[in-house]
């Protein structure tokens, strides 16, 4: 099963902050996942 996280904000910074918070609150059980990668990949490259 896969999930997609979509966040919005009044500014790019607010959207990134909301995405970071949502990823920190994710509760995933079972097989390995790429949540750590998603948490590090905030699009600021």
N, CA, C and O atoms as a DFTB+ gen file, in Angstrom:
180 C
 N C O
     1  1       0.845      -1.163       0.000
     2  2       0.000       0.000       0.000
     3  2       0.896       1.233       0.000
     4  3       1.932       1.259       0.665
     5  1       0.498       2.229      -0.734
     6  2       1.258       3.469      -0.791
     7  2       0.371       4.633      -0.374
     8  3      -0.855       4.562      -0.456
     9  1       0.997       5.675       0.060
    10  2       0.273       6.888       0.443
    11  2       0.971       8.081      -0.173
    12  3       2.169       8.040      -0.452
    13  1       0.221       9.132      -0.380
    14  2       0.780      10.362      -0.925
    15  2       0.427      11.493       0.030
    16  3      -0.719      11.633       0.457
    17  1       1.425      12.286       0.351
    18  2       1.226      13.413       1.259
    19  2       1.172      14.689       0.433
    20  3       2.094      14.986      -0.327
    21  1       0.096      15.438       0.585
    22  2      -0.057      16.720      -0.102
    23  2      -0.271      17.784       0.966
    24  3      -1.157      17.657       1.811
    25  1       0.541      18.825       0.923
    26  2       0.405      19.924       1.877
    27  2       0.327      21.239       1.121
    28  3       0.819      21.361      -0.001
    29  1      -0.294      22.210       1.751
    30  2      -0.366      23.556       1.185
    31  2      -0.011      24.548       2.278
    32  3      -0.001      24.216       3.463
    33  1       0.276      25.755       1.864
    34  2       0.578      26.807       2.824
    35  2       0.510      28.156       2.146
    36  3       0.508      28.248       0.918
    37  1       0.454      29.185       2.938
    38  2       0.412      30.545       2.402
    39  2       1.728      30.899       1.713
    40  3       1.766      31.765       0.838
    41  1       2.813      30.220       2.117
    42  2       4.123      30.440       1.510
    43  2       4.810      29.087       1.345
    44  3       4.372      28.082       1.906
    45  1       5.876      29.076       0.580
    46  2       6.652      27.851       0.394
    47  2       7.192      27.373       1.739
    48  3       7.162      26.179       2.036
    49  1       7.681      28.299       2.544
    50  2       8.235      27.947       3.849
    51  2       7.184      27.294       4.744
    52  3       7.481      26.330       5.450
    53  1       5.965      27.813       4.718
    54  2       4.896      27.235       5.532
    55  2       4.550      25.830       5.031
    56  3       4.326      24.927       5.837
    57  1       4.505      25.640       3.725
    58  2       4.202      24.320       3.172
    59  2       5.284      23.316       3.557
    60  3       4.971      22.176       3.900
    61  1       6.550      23.723       3.505
    62  2       7.642      22.832       3.899
    63  2       7.536      22.488       5.380
    64  3       7.723      21.331       5.758
    65  1       7.240      23.468       6.216
    66  2       7.085      23.217       7.653
    67  2       5.943      22.243       7.910
    68  3       6.069      21.349       8.748
    69  1       4.856      22.401       7.213
    70  2       3.718      21.490       7.381
    71  2       4.071      20.083       6.916
    72  3       3.681      19.104       7.552
    73  1       4.806      19.975       5.814
    74  2       5.221      18.659       5.318
    75  2       6.138      17.979       6.322
    76  3       5.987      16.787       6.592
    77  1       7.086      18.721       6.876
    78  2       7.993      18.149       7.878
    79  2       7.219      17.659       9.095
    80  3       7.501      16.582       9.620
    81  1       6.250      18.442       9.545
    82  2       5.454      18.033      10.709
    83  2       4.653      16.773      10.395
    84  3       4.614      15.841      11.198
    85  1       4.019      16.745       9.236
    86  2       3.218      15.580       8.859
    87  2       4.085      14.331       8.764
    88  3       3.683      13.266       9.231
    89  1       5.275      14.446       8.163
    90  2       6.165      13.292       8.055
    91  2       6.635      12.831       9.430
    92  3       6.788      11.632       9.663
    93  1       6.863      13.770      10.337
    94  2       7.287      13.414      11.695
    95  2       6.181      12.678      12.444
    96  3       6.467      11.863      13.321
    97  1       4.924      12.955      12.109
    98  2       3.791      12.337      12.798
    99  2       3.322      11.042      12.146
   100  3       2.448      10.367      12.690
   101  1       3.880      10.681      10.992
   102  2       3.498       9.441      10.323
   103  2       3.811       8.255      11.220
   104  3       4.863       8.218      11.859
   105  1       2.917       7.298      11.271
   106  2       3.127       6.064      12.009
   107  2       3.048       4.923      11.008
   108  3       1.969       4.582      10.523
   109  1       4.201       4.337      10.704
   110  2       4.257       3.282       9.699
   111  2       4.740       2.002      10.362
   112  3       5.723       2.004      11.104
   113  1       4.035       0.907      10.084
   114  2       4.416      -0.393      10.623
   115  2       4.577      -1.373       9.471
   116  3       4.021      -1.180       8.390
   117  1       5.336      -2.413       9.715
   118  2       5.501      -3.430       8.688
   119  2       6.872      -3.350       8.040
   120  3       7.872      -3.103       8.714
   121  1       6.916      -3.557       6.742
   122  2       8.173      -3.585       5.996
   123  2       8.851      -2.228       6.016
   124  3       8.270      -1.230       6.441
   125  1      10.085      -2.211       5.550
   126  2      10.851      -0.961       5.539
   127  2      10.177       0.079       4.657
   128  3       9.388      -0.256       3.774
   129  1      10.489       1.321       4.902
   130  2       9.852       2.416       4.181
   131  2      10.877       3.485       3.841
   132  3      12.013       3.444       4.312
   133  1      10.469       4.434       3.028
   134  2      11.361       5.517       2.618
   135  2      10.991       6.827       3.310
   136  3      11.297       7.899       2.787
   137  1      10.345       6.766       4.465
   138  2       9.954       7.987       5.173
   139  2      11.177       8.807       5.565
   140  3      11.118      10.036       5.561
   141  1      12.285       8.150       5.904
   142  2      13.501       8.894       6.259
   143  2      13.986       9.704       5.060
   144  3      14.387      10.858       5.209
   145  1      13.950       9.099       3.866
   146  2      14.340       9.831       2.662
   147  2      13.408      11.007       2.428
   148  3      13.865      12.109       2.127
   149  1      12.126      10.790       2.559
   150  2      11.157      11.861       2.338
   151  2      11.346      12.991       3.338
   152  3      11.163      14.162       3.003
   153  1      11.709      12.641       4.554
   154  2      11.940      13.657       5.575
   155  2      13.151      14.518       5.248
   156  3      13.168      15.710       5.556
   157  1      14.165      13.921       4.624
   158  2      15.378      14.668       4.271
   159  2      15.210      15.416       2.959
   160  3      15.909      16.401       2.722
   161  1      14.310      14.975       2.109
   162  2      14.137      15.554       0.786
   163  2      13.060      16.632       0.843
   164  3      11.911      16.393       0.470
   165  1      13.437      17.816       1.311
   166  2      12.455      18.885       1.487
   167  2      12.403      19.840       0.305
   168  3      11.731      20.869       0.376
   169  1      13.102      19.518      -0.786
   170  2      13.015      20.332      -1.995
   171  2      13.813      21.614      -1.959
   172  3      13.548      22.516      -2.754
   173  1      14.776      21.731      -1.072
   174  2      15.546      22.971      -0.985
   175  2      16.881      22.878      -1.706
   176  3      17.793      23.657      -1.433
   177  1      16.997      21.929      -2.625
   178  2      18.272      21.759      -3.331
   179  2      18.543      22.874      -4.301
   180  3      19.577      22.873      -4.970
